[in-house]
Amino acid sequence: ENVRQVLEARKITKINNEIYLDSPFGTLLVHDFSLRGFGVESQKLIGQKTRFFVTIRSKSMKLDKLLEDKLLRSFEVEVRWSHHRQEKYFMGLLMNSLSKSQQNFIFSSLVEAHQSLKNEGC
């Protein structure tokens, strides 16, 4: 049931380049996000269980400032899975270094920003 709740909460970003994660491995394009993590696209393979810091960057200055003000714009993630398709790598990243309330704050902020950007036609 826990898995189903996380899957139900997954949001797709419509592949219009709204949200990125800057990382030591380059910029990761966010395809979807959930309460606990992100589905991203990368130009490089990053091994499973690798932990690294990311910084959220988006087309929404409001989102970036909101997360920055709460000190939640940069945080550690862990690669949970990856696969290769058409010269790109797709990975699942888990925000396991954050508390549930921090994860909820990031998720609700991303949902709100995604909805605003969609309404603006970005």
Disulfide bonds with the S-S distance in Angstrom:
none
